[in-house]
């Protein structure tokens, strides 16, 4: 009886771990738990200095994502999972080529 219990428990754990692994890898769940978008739009008003970051302080990957958003017709691009989005969460604005842009991270499920 005890052996059946452990074999049954092992089978259940195997299924739970296997199905969970397929879900995580098969459905593209990233380290954030969902996909994030960067939304960029130009602003024409004064912005608080404590909420503004210079483009030059972004990593090269963050700069690339920001520039892709600027080039996009809607100003929105997916943030790759290997790019840290925290900088756009902590700062509301980015200065780039003497212009100021509002940035926002949107999480979609």
MINUFI-138379 format. One record per residue: residue number from 1; residue in three letters; z, y, x of N, C-alpha, C, CB in turn. Coordinates in Angstrom, 1 decimal. Atoms other than C-alpha are relative to their C-alpha. Glycine has a CB too. Example, Ala and Ser with C-alpha at 12.3 -4.5 7.8 and 13.67 -1.06 7.14 Angstrom:
<recs>
{k 1, r ALA, nup 0.0, nnorth -1.2, neast 0.9, caup 7.8, canorth -4.5, caeast 12.3, cup 0.0, cnorth 1.2, ceast 0.9, cbup 1.2, cbnorth 0.0, cbeast -1.0}
{k 2, r SER, nup 0.0, nnorth -1.1, neast -0.9, caup 7.1, canorth -1.1, caeast 13.7, cup 0.8, cnorth 1.1, ceast -0.8, cbup -1.4, cbnorth 0.5, cbeast 0.4}
</recs>
This chain:
<recs>
{k 1, r UNK, nup 0.0, nnorth -1.2, neast 0.8, caup 0.0, canorth 0.0, caeast 0.0, cup 0.0, cnorth 1.3, ceast 0.9, cbup 1.2, cbnorth 0.0, cbeast -0.9}
{k 2, r UNK, nup -0.1, nnorth -1.1, neast -0.8, caup 0.9, canorth 2.4, caeast 2.7, cup -1.3, cnorth 0.3, ceast 0.8, cbup 1.1, cbnorth -0.1, cbeast 1.1}
{k 3, r UNK, nup 1.3, nnorth -0.2, neast -0.7, caup -2.4, canorth 1.8, caeast 4.6, cup -1.0, cnorth 0.6, ceast -1.0, cbup -0.5, cbnorth -1.4, cbeast 0.5}
{k 4, r UNK, nup 1.0, nnorth -0.5, neast 1.0, caup -4.4, canorth 2.5, caeast 1.4, cup 0.2, cnorth 1.5, ceast -0.1, cbup 0.2, cbnorth -0.7, cbeast -1.4}
{k 5, r UNK, nup -0.4, nnorth -1.4, neast 0.1, caup -2.5, canorth 5.8, caeast 1.1, cup -0.6, cnorth 0.9, ceast 1.1, cbup 1.5, cbnorth 0.2, cbeast 0.0}
{k 6, r UNK, nup 0.4, nnorth -0.8, neast -1.1, caup -3.4, canorth 7.0, caeast 4.6, cup -1.6, cnorth -0.1, ceast 0.1, cbup 0.5, cbnorth -0.6, cbeast 1.3}
{k 7, r UNK, nup 1.5, nnorth 0.0, neast 0.0, caup -7.1, canorth 5.8, caeast 4.3, cup -0.5, cnorth 0.9, ceast -1.1, cbup -0.4, cbnorth -1.5, cbeast -0.3}
{k 8, r UNK, nup 0.4, nnorth -0.9, neast 1.1, caup -7.4, canorth 7.6, caeast 1.0, cup 0.2, cnorth 1.5, ceast 0.4, cbup 0.8, cbnorth -0.2, cbeast -1.3}
{k 9, r UNK, nup -0.3, nnorth -1.4, neast -0.5, caup -5.8, canorth 10.8, caeast 2.5, cup -1.0, cnorth 0.4, ceast 1.0, cbup 1.4, cbnorth 0.1, cbeast 0.5}
{k 10, r UNK, nup 1.0, nnorth -0.3, neast -1.1, caup -8.1, canorth 10.6, caeast 5.5, cup -1.4, cnorth 0.2, ceast -0.6, cbup -0.1, cbnorth -1.2, cbeast 1.0}
{k 11, r UNK, nup 1.2, nnorth -0.2, neast 0.7, caup -11.1, canorth 10.3, caeast 3.2, cup -0.1, cnorth 1.3, ceast -0.7, cbup -0.3, cbnorth -1.2, cbeast -1.0}
{k 12, r UNK, nup 0.0, nnorth -1.3, neast 0.7, caup -10.1, canorth 13.3, caeast 1.2, cup -0.1, cnorth 1.1, ceast 1.0, cbup 1.3, cbnorth 0.1, cbeast -0.9}
{k 13, r UNK, nup 0.1, nnorth -1.0, neast -1.0, caup -9.5, canorth 15.4, caeast 4.3, cup -1.4, cnorth 0.1, ceast 0.6, cbup 1.0, cbnorth -0.3, cbeast 1.1}
{k 14, r UNK, nup 1.3, nnorth 0.0, neast -0.6, caup -12.8, canorth 14.3, caeast 5.7, cup -1.0, cnorth 0.8, ceast -0.9, cbup -0.5, cbnorth -1.4, cbeast 0.2}
{k 15, r UNK, nup 0.9, nnorth -0.6, neast 1.0, caup -14.6, canorth 15.4, caeast 2.5, cup 0.3, cnorth 1.5, ceast -0.1, cbup 0.2, cbnorth -0.6, cbeast -1.4}
{k 16, r UNK, nup -0.4, nnorth -1.5, neast 0.1, caup -12.7, canorth 18.8, caeast 2.3, cup -0.5, cnorth 0.7, ceast 1.3, cbup 1.5, cbnorth 0.2, cbeast -0.1}
{k 17, r UNK, nup 0.5, nnorth -0.6, neast -1.3, caup -13.5, canorth 19.6, caeast 6.0, cup -1.5, cnorth 0.0, ceast 0.0, cbup 0.6, cbnorth -0.7, cbeast 1.2}
{k 18, r UNK, nup 1.5, nnorth 0.1, neast 0.0, caup -17.1, canorth 18.4, caeast 5.7, cup -0.6, cnorth 1.0, ceast -0.9, cbup -0.4, cbnorth -1.3, cbeast -0.3}
{k 19, r UNK, nup 0.5, nnorth -1.0, neast 1.0, caup -17.8, canorth 20.4, caeast 2.5, cup 0.2, cnorth 1.4, ceast 0.4, cbup 0.5, cbnorth -0.3, cbeast -1.4}
{k 20, r UNK, nup -0.4, nnorth -1.3, neast -0.5, caup -16.0, canorth 23.4, caeast 3.9, cup -0.9, cnorth 0.5, ceast 1.1, cbup 1.4, cbnorth 0.1, cbeast 0.4}
{k 21, r UNK, nup 0.9, nnorth -0.3, neast -1.1, caup -18.1, canorth 23.3, caeast 7.1, cup -1.4, cnorth 0.3, ceast -0.5, cbup 0.0, cbnorth -1.1, cbeast 1.0}
{k 22, r UNK, nup 1.3, nnorth -0.2, neast 0.5, caup -21.3, canorth 23.0, caeast 5.2, cup -0.1, cnorth 1.4, ceast -0.8, cbup -0.4, cbnorth -1.1, cbeast -1.0}
{k 23, r UNK, nup 0.0, nnorth -1.3, neast 0.7, caup -20.3, canorth 26.0, caeast 3.0, cup -0.1, cnorth 1.1, ceast 1.0, cbup 1.2, cbnorth 0.1, cbeast -0.9}
{k 24, r UNK, nup 0.0, nnorth -1.1, neast -0.9, caup -19.5, canorth 28.2, caeast 5.9, cup -1.3, cnorth 0.2, ceast 0.8, cbup 1.2, cbnorth -0.2, cbeast 1.0}
{k 25, r UNK, nup 1.3, nnorth -0.1, neast -0.8, caup -22.6, canorth 27.4, caeast 8.0, cup -1.2, cnorth 0.0, ceast -0.9, cbup -0.1, cbnorth -1.2, cbeast 0.9}
{k 26, r UNK, nup 1.2, nnorth 0.0, neast 0.8, caup -25.0, canorth 26.7, caeast 5.2, cup -0.3, cnorth 1.2, ceast -0.9, cbup 0.1, cbnorth -1.2, cbeast -0.9}
{k 27, r UNK, nup 0.2, nnorth -1.1, neast 0.9, caup -24.4, canorth 29.7, caeast 3.1, cup 0.1, cnorth 1.3, ceast 0.7, cbup 1.0, cbnorth 0.0, cbeast -1.1}
{k 28, r UNK, nup 0.1, nnorth -1.2, neast -0.8, caup -24.3, canorth 32.2, caeast 6.0, cup 1.3, cnorth 0.9, ceast -0.2, cbup -1.1, cbnorth 0.8, cbeast -0.4}
{k 29, r UNK, nup -1.2, nnorth -0.8, neast 0.0, caup -20.7, canorth 33.3, caeast 5.6, cup 0.4, cnorth 0.4, ceast 1.4, cbup 1.2, cbnorth -0.8, cbeast -0.7}
{k 30, r UNK, nup -0.2, nnorth -0.5, neast -1.3, caup -20.0, canorth 35.5, caeast 8.6, cup 1.5, cnorth 0.2, ceast 0.3, cbup -0.7, cbnorth 1.3, cbeast 0.3}
{k 31, r UNK, nup -1.4, nnorth -0.2, neast -0.4, caup -16.8, canorth 36.4, caeast 10.4, cup 0.7, cnorth 1.0, ceast -0.9, cbup 0.1, cbnorth 0.5, cbeast 1.4}
{k 32, r UNK, nup -0.6, nnorth -1.0, neast 0.9, caup -16.2, canorth 39.3, caeast 7.9, cup 0.3, cnorth -0.6, ceast -1.3, cbup -0.8, cbnorth 1.2, cbeast -0.1}
{k 33, r UNK, nup -0.1, nnorth 0.6, neast 1.4, caup -16.3, canorth 37.0, caeast 4.9, cup -1.1, cnorth 0.4, ceast -0.9, cbup 1.4, cbnorth 0.3, cbeast -0.5}
{k 34, r UNK, nup 1.1, nnorth -0.5, neast 0.8, caup -19.2, canorth 38.9, caeast 3.5, cup -1.0, cnorth 0.8, ceast 0.8, cbup 0.5, cbnorth 0.7, cbeast -1.3}
{k 35, r UNK, nup 1.0, nnorth -0.9, neast -0.8, caup -22.3, canorth 40.9, caeast 4.5, cup 0.4, cnorth 1.4, ceast -0.2, cbup -1.4, cbnorth -0.3, cbeast -0.5}
{k 36, r UNK, nup -0.3, nnorth -1.5, neast 0.0, caup -21.8, canorth 44.6, caeast 5.3, cup -1.3, cnorth 0.8, ceast 0.2, cbup 1.0, cbnorth 0.4, cbeast 1.0}
{k 37, r UNK, nup 1.1, nnorth -0.9, neast -0.2, caup -24.3, canorth 47.4, caeast 5.0, cup 0.5, cnorth 1.3, ceast 0.6, cbup -0.8, cbnorth 0.2, cbeast -1.3}
{k 38, r UNK, nup -0.3, nnorth -1.3, neast -0.4, caup -24.3, canorth 50.7, caeast 6.8, cup -0.9, cnorth 1.0, ceast -0.8, cbup -0.3, cbnorth 0.2, cbeast 1.6}
{k 39, r UNK, nup 0.7, nnorth -1.0, neast 0.8, caup -25.3, canorth 53.7, caeast 4.6, cup 0.2, cnorth 1.3, ceast 0.8, cbup 0.6, cbnorth 0.1, cbeast -1.4}
{k 40, r UNK, nup 0.0, nnorth -1.3, neast -0.8, caup -26.3, canorth 56.9, caeast 6.5, cup -0.8, cnorth 1.0, ceast -0.8, cbup -0.7, cbnorth -0.3, cbeast 1.4}
{k 41, r UNK, nup 0.6, nnorth -1.2, neast 0.7, caup -27.1, canorth 60.3, caeast 4.9, cup 0.3, cnorth 1.3, ceast 0.7, cbup 0.3, cbnorth 0.0, cbeast -1.5}
{k 42, r UNK, nup -0.2, nnorth -1.3, neast -0.7, caup -27.5, canorth 63.7, caeast 6.4, cup 0.8, cnorth 1.0, ceast -0.8, cbup -1.4, cbnorth 0.7, cbeast 0.4}
{k 43, r UNK, nup -0.8, nnorth -1.0, neast 0.7, caup -25.0, canorth 66.4, caeast 5.5, cup -0.3, cnorth 1.4, ceast 0.6, cbup 1.5, cbnorth -0.3, cbeast 0.1}
{k 44, r UNK, nup 0.2, nnorth -1.4, neast -0.5, caup -25.4, canorth 70.2, caeast 5.7, cup 1.2, cnorth 0.8, ceast 0.0, cbup -1.1, cbnorth 0.6, cbeast -0.9}
{k 45, r UNK, nup -1.2, nnorth -0.8, neast 0.0, caup -21.8, canorth 71.3, caeast 5.5, cup 0.9, cnorth -0.4, ceast 1.2, cbup 0.8, cbnorth -0.3, cbeast -1.3}
{k 46, r UNK, nup -0.9, nnorth 0.3, neast -1.0, caup -19.0, canorth 71.5, caeast 7.9, cup 0.8, cnorth -1.3, ceast -0.3, cbup 1.0, cbnorth 1.2, cbeast 0.2}
{k 47, r UNK, nup -0.7, nnorth 1.3, neast 0.2, caup -17.2, canorth 68.2, caeast 8.5, cup 1.3, cnorth 0.1, ceast 0.9, cbup -0.9, cbnorth -1.2, cbeast 0.5}
{k 48, r UNK, nup -1.3, nnorth 0.0, neast -0.8, caup -13.6, canorth 67.6, caeast 9.8, cup -0.2, cnorth -0.7, ceast 1.3, cbup 1.1, cbnorth -0.7, cbeast -0.8}
{k 49, r UNK, nup 0.2, nnorth 0.6, neast -1.3, caup -13.6, canorth 67.0, caeast 13.5, cup 0.8, cnorth -1.3, ceast 0.2, cbup 0.6, cbnorth 1.0, cbeast 1.0}
{k 50, r UNK, nup -0.7, nnorth 1.2, neast -0.2, caup -11.0, canorth 64.3, caeast 13.2, cup -0.6, cnorth -1.2, ceast -0.8, cbup 1.5, cbnorth 0.2, cbeast -0.5}
{k 51, r UNK, nup 0.7, nnorth 1.1, neast 0.7, caup -13.4, canorth 62.3, caeast 11.0, cup -1.4, cnorth -0.2, ceast 0.5, cbup 0.0, cbnorth 0.2, cbeast -1.5}
{k 52, r UNK, nup 1.4, nnorth 0.0, neast -0.6, caup -16.5, canorth 62.8, caeast 13.2, cup 0.0, cnorth -0.6, ceast 1.4, cbup -0.5, cbnorth 1.4, cbeast 0.0}
{k 53, r UNK, nup 0.1, nnorth 0.7, neast -1.3, caup -17.6, canorth 60.7, caeast 16.1, cup -1.4, cnorth 0.3, ceast 0.6, cbup 0.2, cbnorth -1.5, cbeast 0.0}
{k 54, r UNK, nup 1.3, nnorth -0.3, neast -0.6, caup -20.4, canorth 61.5, caeast 18.6, cup -0.8, cnorth -1.3, ceast 0.1, cbup 0.1, cbnorth 0.6, cbeast 1.4}
{k 55, r UNK, nup 0.9, nnorth 1.2, neast -0.1, caup -23.4, canorth 59.1, caeast 18.6, cup 0.1, cnorth -0.6, ceast 1.4, cbup -1.5, cbnorth 0.4, cbeast -0.2}
{k 56, r UNK, nup -0.1, nnorth 0.5, neast -1.4, caup -23.0, canorth 58.8, caeast 22.4, cup 1.2, cnorth -0.9, ceast 0.3, cbup 0.0, cbnorth 1.1, cbeast 1.0}
{k 57, r UNK, nup -1.2, nnorth 0.9, neast -0.2, caup -19.6, canorth 57.1, caeast 22.0, cup -0.1, cnorth -1.3, ceast -0.7, cbup 1.2, cbnorth 0.7, cbeast -0.6}
{k 58, r UNK, nup 0.3, nnorth 1.3, neast 0.6, caup -21.1, canorth 54.3, caeast 19.9, cup -0.5, cnorth -1.0, ceast 1.1, cbup -1.0, cbnorth 0.1, cbeast -1.2}
{k 59, r UNK, nup 0.6, nnorth 1.0, neast -0.9, caup -21.9, canorth 51.0, caeast 21.7, cup -1.5, cnorth 0.0, ceast -0.2, cbup 0.6, cbnorth -1.4, cbeast -0.3}
{k 60, r UNK, nup 1.5, nnorth 0.1, neast 0.1, caup -25.6, canorth 50.3, caeast 22.3, cup -0.4, cnorth -0.7, ceast -1.3, cbup -0.6, cbnorth -0.6, cbeast 1.2}
{k 61, r UNK, nup 0.3, nnorth 0.7, neast 1.2, caup -25.6, canorth 47.8, caeast 19.4, cup 0.3, cnorth 0.9, ceast -1.3, cbup 0.8, cbnorth -1.3, cbeast -0.1}
{k 62, r UNK, nup -0.3, nnorth -0.9, neast 1.1, caup -23.9, canorth 50.3, caeast 17.1, cup -1.1, cnorth 1.2, ceast -0.1, cbup 1.4, cbnorth 0.6, cbeast 0.1}
{k 63, r UNK, nup 1.0, nnorth -1.0, neast 0.0, caup -26.4, canorth 53.0, caeast 18.1, cup -1.3, cnorth -0.5, ceast -0.6, cbup -0.3, cbnorth 0.5, cbeast 1.4}
{k 64, r UNK, nup 1.2, nnorth 0.6, neast 0.5, caup -29.3, canorth 50.7, caeast 17.3, cup 0.1, cnorth -0.2, ceast -1.5, cbup -0.3, cbnorth -1.4, cbeast 0.6}
{k 65, r UNK, nup -0.2, nnorth 0.2, neast 1.5, caup -27.9, canorth 49.9, caeast 13.8, cup -0.1, cnorth 1.4, ceast -0.7, cbup 1.3, cbnorth -0.7, cbeast -0.3}
{k 66, r UNK, nup 0.0, nnorth -1.3, neast 0.5, caup -27.3, canorth 53.6, caeast 13.2, cup -1.5, cnorth 0.6, ceast -0.1, cbup 0.8, cbnorth 1.0, cbeast 0.8}
{k 67, r UNK, nup 1.4, nnorth -0.5, neast 0.0, caup -30.9, canorth 54.5, caeast 14.2, cup -0.9, cnorth -0.7, ceast -1.0, cbup -0.6, cbnorth -0.1, cbeast 1.4}
{k 68, r UNK, nup 0.7, nnorth 0.8, neast 1.0, caup -32.3, canorth 51.7, caeast 12.1, cup 0.3, cnorth 0.5, ceast -1.4, cbup 0.3, cbnorth -1.5, cbeast 0.1}
{k 69, r UNK, nup -0.4, nnorth -0.5, neast 1.3, caup -30.4, canorth 53.1, caeast 9.1, cup -0.7, cnorth 1.4, ceast -0.2, cbup 1.5, cbnorth 0.2, cbeast -0.2}
{k 70, r UNK, nup 0.7, nnorth -1.3, neast 0.1, caup -31.9, canorth 56.6, caeast 9.8, cup -1.4, cnorth -0.2, ceast -0.3, cbup 0.2, cbnorth 0.8, cbeast 1.3}
{k 71, r UNK, nup 1.5, nnorth 0.2, neast 0.2, caup -35.4, canorth 55.2, caeast 9.9, cup -0.3, cnorth -0.7, ceast -1.3, cbup -0.5, cbnorth -0.9, cbeast 1.1}
{k 72, r UNK, nup 0.2, nnorth 0.7, neast 1.2, caup -34.9, canorth 53.2, caeast 6.7, cup -0.2, cnorth 1.0, ceast -1.2, cbup 1.2, cbnorth -0.9, cbeast -0.3}
{k 73, r UNK, nup 0.2, nnorth -0.9, neast 1.1, caup -36.2, canorth 54.9, caeast 3.5, cup 1.2, cnorth 0.3, ceast -0.8, cbup -1.1, cbnorth -0.6, cbeast -0.9}
{k 74, r UNK, nup -1.3, nnorth -0.2, neast 0.8, caup -32.9, canorth 54.4, caeast 1.7, cup 1.2, cnorth 0.3, ceast 0.9, cbup 0.3, cbnorth -1.2, cbeast -0.8}
{k 75, r UNK, nup -1.2, nnorth -0.3, neast -0.9, caup -30.7, canorth 55.0, caeast 4.8, cup 1.0, cnorth -1.1, ceast 0.0, cbup 0.6, cbnorth 1.2, cbeast -0.4}
{k 76, r UNK, nup -0.9, nnorth 1.1, neast 0.1, caup -29.2, canorth 51.5, caeast 4.4, cup -0.5, cnorth -1.2, ceast 0.8, cbup 0.3, cbnorth -0.4, cbeast -1.5}
{k 77, r UNK, nup 0.4, nnorth 1.2, neast -0.8, caup -29.3, canorth 48.5, caeast 6.8, cup 1.2, cnorth -0.9, ceast 0.0, cbup -0.5, cbnorth 0.4, cbeast 1.4}
{k 78, r UNK, nup -1.0, nnorth 1.0, neast -0.2, caup -27.4, canorth 45.3, caeast 7.2, cup 0.6, cnorth 0.2, ceast 1.4, cbup -0.6, cbnorth -1.5, cbeast -0.1}
{k 79, r UNK, nup -0.7, nnorth 0.0, neast -1.3, caup -24.8, canorth 45.3, caeast 10.0, cup 0.1, cnorth -1.4, ceast 0.5, cbup 1.4, cbnorth 0.7, cbeast -0.1}
{k 80, r UNK, nup -0.1, nnorth 1.3, neast -0.6, caup -25.2, canorth 42.3, caeast 12.2, cup 1.4, cnorth -0.4, ceast 0.2, cbup -0.9, cbnorth -0.2, cbeast 1.3}
{k 81, r UNK, nup -1.4, nnorth 0.5, neast -0.1, caup -22.1, canorth 40.1, caeast 12.4, cup 0.6, cnorth 0.3, ceast 1.4, cbup 0.1, cbnorth -1.4, cbeast -0.3}
{k 82, r UNK, nup -0.5, nnorth -0.2, neast -1.4, caup -21.9, canorth 40.7, caeast 16.2, cup 0.2, cnorth 1.5, ceast 0.3, cbup -1.0, cbnorth -0.5, cbeast 1.0}
{k 83, r UNK, nup -0.2, nnorth -1.4, neast -0.2, caup -21.7, canorth 44.5, caeast 15.7, cup 1.3, cnorth 0.4, ceast -0.7, cbup -1.2, cbnorth 0.8, cbeast -0.5}
{k 84, r UNK, nup -1.3, nnorth -0.4, neast 0.5, caup -18.2, canorth 46.0, caeast 15.2, cup -0.3, cnorth 1.2, ceast -1.0, cbup 1.0, cbnorth 0.4, cbeast 1.1}
{k 85, r UNK, nup 0.2, nnorth -1.1, neast 1.0, caup -18.3, canorth 48.1, caeast 12.0, cup 1.2, cnorth 0.9, ceast -0.2, cbup -0.3, cbnorth -0.7, cbeast -1.4}
{k 86, r UNK, nup -1.2, nnorth -0.8, neast 0.2, caup -14.8, canorth 49.5, caeast 12.3, cup -0.2, cnorth 1.4, ceast 0.4, cbup 1.1, cbnorth -0.6, cbeast 0.9}
{k 87, r UNK, nup 0.3, nnorth -1.4, neast -0.4, caup -16.1, canorth 52.7, caeast 14.0, cup -0.4, cnorth 0.8, ceast -1.2, cbup -1.0, cbnorth 0.1, cbeast 1.1}
{k 88, r UNK, nup 0.6, nnorth -0.7, neast 1.2, caup -17.9, canorth 53.6, caeast 10.7, cup 1.0, cnorth 0.0, ceast -1.1, cbup -1.3, cbnorth -0.6, cbeast -0.4}
{k 89, r UNK, nup -1.1, nnorth 0.0, neast 1.0, caup -14.8, canorth 52.7, caeast 8.7, cup 1.0, cnorth 1.1, ceast 0.3, cbup 0.6, cbnorth -1.4, cbeast -0.1}
{k 90, r UNK, nup -1.0, nnorth -1.0, neast -0.5, caup -12.5, canorth 54.9, caeast 10.8, cup -0.5, cnorth 1.4, ceast 0.0, cbup 0.5, cbnorth -0.4, cbeast 1.3}
{k 91, r UNK, nup 0.6, nnorth -1.3, neast -0.1, caup -14.9, canorth 57.8, caeast 11.0, cup -1.0, cnorth 0.2, ceast -1.1, cbup -0.7, cbnorth 0.2, cbeast 1.4}
{k 92, r UNK, nup 0.9, nnorth -0.2, neast 1.1, caup -16.8, canorth 59.3, caeast 8.1, cup -1.3, cnorth 0.6, ceast 0.4, cbup 0.7, cbnorth 0.9, cbeast -1.0}
{k 93, r UNK, nup 1.3, nnorth -0.7, neast -0.4, caup -19.4, canorth 61.2, caeast 10.1, cup -0.3, cnorth -0.3, ceast 1.4, cbup 0.3, cbnorth 1.6, cbeast -0.1}
{k 94, r UNK, nup 0.6, nnorth 0.2, neast -1.4, caup -21.6, canorth 60.8, caeast 13.2, cup -0.9, cnorth 1.2, ceast 0.3, cbup -0.8, cbnorth -1.3, cbeast 0.1}
{k 95, r UNK, nup 0.9, nnorth -1.1, neast -0.4, caup -23.2, canorth 63.7, caeast 15.1, cup -1.0, cnorth -0.7, ceast 0.9, cbup 0.8, cbnorth 1.1, cbeast 0.8}
{k 96, r UNK, nup 1.2, nnorth 0.6, neast -0.6, caup -26.7, canorth 62.8, caeast 16.3, cup -1.1, cnorth 1.0, ceast 0.1, cbup -0.4, cbnorth -1.3, cbeast -0.7}
{k 97, r UNK, nup 1.1, nnorth -1.0, neast -0.2, caup -29.3, canorth 65.1, caeast 17.8, cup 0.3, cnorth 1.3, ceast -0.7, cbup -1.3, cbnorth -0.6, cbeast -0.4}
{k 98, r UNK, nup -0.5, nnorth -1.3, neast 0.6, caup -27.4, canorth 68.3, caeast 16.7, cup 0.0, cnorth -0.1, ceast -1.6, cbup -0.9, cbnorth 1.1, cbeast 0.4}
{k 99, r UNK, nup -0.1, nnorth 0.2, neast 1.4, caup -27.2, canorth 66.9, caeast 13.1, cup 1.2, cnorth -0.8, ceast -0.3, cbup -1.3, cbnorth -0.6, cbeast -0.6}
{k 100, r UNK, nup -1.1, nnorth 0.7, neast 0.4, caup -24.3, canorth 65.5, caeast 11.2, cup -0.4, cnorth -0.9, ceast -1.2, cbup 1.2, cbnorth 0.9, cbeast -0.4}
{k 101, r UNK, nup 0.4, nnorth 1.0, neast 1.0, caup -24.6, canorth 62.3, caeast 9.1, cup 1.3, cnorth -0.6, ceast -0.5, cbup -0.9, cbnorth -1.1, cbeast 0.6}
{k 102, r UNK, nup -1.1, nnorth 0.7, neast 0.7, caup -22.2, canorth 60.8, caeast 6.6, cup -0.3, cnorth -1.5, ceast 0.1, cbup 0.2, cbnorth 0.4, cbeast -1.5}
{k 103, r UNK, nup 0.2, nnorth 1.4, neast -0.2, caup -21.7, canorth 57.1, caeast 7.3, cup 1.1, cnorth -0.7, ceast -0.9, cbup 0.2, cbnorth -0.5, cbeast 1.5}
{k 104, r UNK, nup -0.9, nnorth 0.9, neast 0.8, caup -20.2, canorth 54.4, caeast 5.0, cup -0.4, cnorth -1.4, ceast 0.1, cbup 0.0, cbnorth 0.5, cbeast -1.5}
{k 105, r UNK, nup 0.2, nnorth 1.4, neast -0.1, caup -19.8, canorth 50.7, caeast 5.2, cup 0.2, cnorth -0.6, ceast -1.4, cbup 1.0, cbnorth -0.7, cbeast 1.0}
{k 106, r UNK, nup -0.1, nnorth 0.7, neast 1.3, caup -20.5, canorth 48.8, caeast 2.0, cup 0.0, cnorth -1.5, ceast 0.2, cbup -1.2, cbnorth 0.5, cbeast -0.9}
{k 107, r UNK, nup -0.1, nnorth 1.5, neast -0.2, caup -19.4, canorth 45.2, caeast 1.7, cup -0.6, cnorth -0.6, ceast -1.3, cbup 1.4, cbnorth -0.4, cbeast 0.2}
{k 108, r UNK, nup 0.6, nnorth 0.7, neast 1.2, caup -21.5, canorth 43.0, caeast -0.6, cup 0.3, cnorth -1.5, ceast 0.2, cbup -1.6, cbnorth 0.2, cbeast 0.0}
{k 109, r UNK, nup -0.4, nnorth 1.4, neast -0.1, caup -20.7, canorth 39.5, caeast -1.5, cup -1.2, cnorth -0.9, ceast -0.3, cbup 1.1, cbnorth -0.4, cbeast -1.0}
</recs>
